[in-house]
Amino acid sequence: MTTTTRPSTRASEPAPRPPRRARGGTRATRVLRQSGVVAGLLVFAALTSFPVLVVVLGAFSPESEVLSWPPNFLPSRFTLDNFDGLAARIPIALQSWNSLVFAGVVTASALVLNSLAAYALARIEFRGRIAVFTVLIAIMMVPFQALLVPIYQMVSALGWVNTLAGLVIPRAADVAGIFLLRQFFITLPRDLDSAARIDGAGELRVFWSVILPNAKPALLTMALFHFVGNWNDLLWPLIMTSDSSVRPLTAGLALLTGSATGVAPYGVMMAGSLVAILPLVVLYLLVQRRFIEGVAMTGMKG
């Protein structure tokens, strides 16, 4: 008696699906991980924004409640007395204007000088280019405080103390800005330069019409870094100015505690801090998208 064996059909059977419980566990793990990241970011944002919130509320609080114990997080009434006290102690409008001019002129000059130097180091072949770039990187390692005394002696010899020129010219260009723009310029295709030169463009024409239009994110990033850094700078304006009519806002606020009118109340100091940080917050909100794009693109390699 002959028995016939049926062919095995296991090979043609579809693979079994994973249990729903396992798939659900993977999804639950992913959701839990994302929730943990979001919670951590919220905690970090709360910790970093809490001092700013204290300054904002303290600036509008009565002086008797600024240092009260236990502390009152929300003031019993909102007042502008601290801003009146600030205006009585320092020329707040004039010094804010001085800060705007100082930071704006330094930023504009840095955009011109840093971009020209970065273009030469990134796109022009000349003897000693690597050596020049190496020296610039070495200069970045030297702290500004180590050069403060000789720079001040040179500015004083030129008679630029208590002048806008004395504040701006020593800060008109910096190595960090040159390095930032050079790293961006080397990522741009060299075919753009070649095509422009075939059409008869010179180096300045290539720089102005080809490189700069494609480097707007990096230029905006550098401009924001320079403006914020010089607006917040304290040491250099404090040393270079002794006249309140020339002094920027940060130096004026630093001298509140030692002014001729006596020690300023903490509410007045918080009002001054709010006046100092508000323009920067507005500026960042206006350019945040381009700023993030510029930081991301500057770090790319071509």
SVG drawing of the C-alpha trace seen along z (x, -y; Angstrom):
<svg xmlns="http://www.w3.org/2000/svg" viewBox="-2 -114 56 116">
<polyline fill="none" stroke="black" stroke-width="0.4" points="0.0,0.0 1.5,-3.2 1.1,-6.3 1.4,-9.7 3.0,-12.5 1.6,-15.9 4.0,-18.7 4.7,-21.0 3.0,-24.3 4.9,-26.0 7.3,-27.7 4.4,-29.5 2.7,-30.5 3.1,-34.2 5.4,-35.0 3.5,-35.4 2.8,-38.9 4.4,-40.1 2.1,-40.1 0.1,-43.3 1.3,-43.6 4.9,-43.8 4.1,-46.4 2.1,-48.4 5.0,-48.2 7.4,-49.6 5.0,-52.5 4.5,-53.1 8.3,-53.2 8.7,-55.7 5.9,-57.9 7.5,-57.7 10.9,-58.7 9.5,-61.6 7.5,-62.7 10.6,-62.6 12.5,-64.7 9.7,-67.3 9.5,-67.3 13.2,-67.9 13.1,-70.7 10.2,-72.4 12.1,-72.1 15.2,-73.6 13.2,-76.4 11.5,-77.2 14.9,-77.3 16.5,-79.6 13.5,-81.9 12.8,-82.2 15.4,-84.9 14.1,-87.0 10.5,-86.7 11.8,-87.8 13.4,-90.9 10.2,-91.7 8.0,-91.4 10.5,-93.2 10.8,-96.1 7.0,-96.8 6.8,-96.0 6.9,-98.5 10.3,-98.8 9.0,-97.5 8.0,-94.2 11.2,-93.5 13.2,-92.2 10.3,-91.3 10.3,-87.9 8.6,-85.6 8.9,-86.8 5.9,-87.9 6.0,-86.4 3.3,-88.6 3.3,-92.3 0.3,-93.6 0.2,-96.5 2.0,-97.4 4.0,-100.6 6.4,-102.6 8.2,-104.2 11.3,-102.1 11.6,-103.5 11.2,-107.0 14.0,-106.3 16.2,-104.9 15.6,-108.0 16.5,-110.3 19.9,-108.5 21.2,-108.0 20.4,-109.5 18.7,-106.3 17.6,-107.5 21.0,-108.9 22.9,-105.9 20.5,-103.5 21.2,-105.5 24.9,-105.3 24.6,-101.5 22.6,-101.3 25.2,-103.4 28.2,-101.5 26.8,-98.1 25.4,-99.1 28.6,-100.7 30.8,-97.9 28.4,-95.3 28.4,-97.2 32.2,-97.6 32.6,-93.9 30.4,-92.8 32.5,-94.6 36.0,-93.8 35.4,-90.3 33.7,-89.3 36.5,-90.7 39.1,-88.9 37.1,-85.6 36.7,-85.8 40.4,-86.2 41.2,-83.2 38.5,-81.0 38.5,-81.8 41.8,-83.4 44.9,-81.3 48.0,-83.3 51.3,-82.4 51.2,-82.3 47.4,-81.9 47.6,-78.9 50.2,-80.7 47.9,-83.7 45.0,-81.6 47.1,-79.7 48.2,-83.0 44.5,-84.2 43.5,-81.0 46.4,-81.4 45.2,-85.0 41.8,-83.5 43.5,-81.7 44.7,-85.0 42.1,-86.4 41.0,-90.0 41.9,-91.0 45.6,-90.3 45.5,-92.9 43.4,-95.4 46.3,-97.5 48.3,-98.0 45.1,-98.7 44.1,-101.3 47.5,-102.9 47.3,-103.2 43.7,-104.6 44.7,-107.1 47.8,-108.2 45.5,-108.9 43.2,-111.0 40.2,-108.7 39.2,-108.2 35.5,-109.1 34.9,-109.1 32.9,-106.9 36.0,-106.2 37.8,-104.8 34.9,-102.5 34.4,-101.3 37.8,-101.1 39.4,-98.5 36.3,-96.3 35.8,-96.9 37.0,-93.4 37.5,-90.1 39.0,-86.7 35.9,-84.8 33.8,-86.5 36.5,-85.9 36.6,-82.2 32.8,-81.9 32.5,-83.4 35.4,-81.6 33.9,-78.2 30.7,-79.2 32.5,-80.6 34.4,-77.3 31.1,-75.4 29.9,-77.4 30.6,-75.8 33.6,-77.2 31.7,-76.9 29.9,-80.1 33.3,-81.9 34.4,-80.4 31.2,-81.3 31.5,-84.9 35.1,-85.2 34.3,-83.8 31.8,-86.6 34.6,-89.1 34.0,-89.7 36.9,-90.7 37.4,-89.6 35.4,-92.5 32.6,-91.7 32.6,-88.1 32.6,-88.9 29.8,-91.4 27.5,-89.7 28.1,-86.0 29.4,-85.3 27.6,-87.8 24.1,-87.0 24.6,-83.3 26.0,-84.1 23.1,-85.9 22.4,-83.4 26.0,-83.4 26.2,-87.2 23.0,-87.5 24.3,-85.1 27.6,-87.0 25.7,-90.3 23.5,-89.1 26.4,-87.7 28.3,-91.0 25.4,-93.2 24.4,-91.2 28.0,-90.9 28.7,-94.6 25.4,-95.7 26.1,-93.5 29.8,-94.4 30.7,-95.9 34.5,-95.8 35.6,-97.8 33.0,-100.6 33.6,-100.9 37.4,-101.4 37.1,-103.6 34.4,-106.0 34.3,-108.3 31.7,-110.7 28.0,-109.7 27.0,-111.4 29.3,-109.0 28.9,-105.9 26.7,-103.0 23.8,-101.6 25.6,-98.6 28.4,-100.7 25.8,-103.2 23.8,-100.4 27.0,-99.0 27.8,-102.3 24.3,-102.6 25.5,-101.1 28.4,-103.6 26.8,-106.7 26.7,-110.1 23.0,-109.6 23.8,-106.6 23.1,-102.9 20.3,-102.3 17.3,-100.2 17.0,-96.7 13.8,-97.7 15.6,-100.4 18.3,-97.9 15.7,-95.5 14.1,-98.3 17.4,-99.1 18.0,-95.4 14.6,-95.2 15.4,-98.2 18.7,-96.7 17.4,-93.2 14.2,-94.2 15.7,-95.4 17.7,-92.2 14.6,-90.0 12.7,-92.0 15.7,-91.7 16.0,-87.9 12.3,-87.4 12.5,-89.2 15.5,-87.2 15.2,-83.9 14.4,-81.8 17.3,-83.1 19.6,-82.9 18.9,-79.2 19.3,-78.6 22.6,-80.4 24.0,-78.5 23.1,-75.2 24.5,-76.0 27.7,-77.5 28.6,-74.2 28.2,-72.2 31.2,-70.9 31.2,-71.2"/>
</svg>
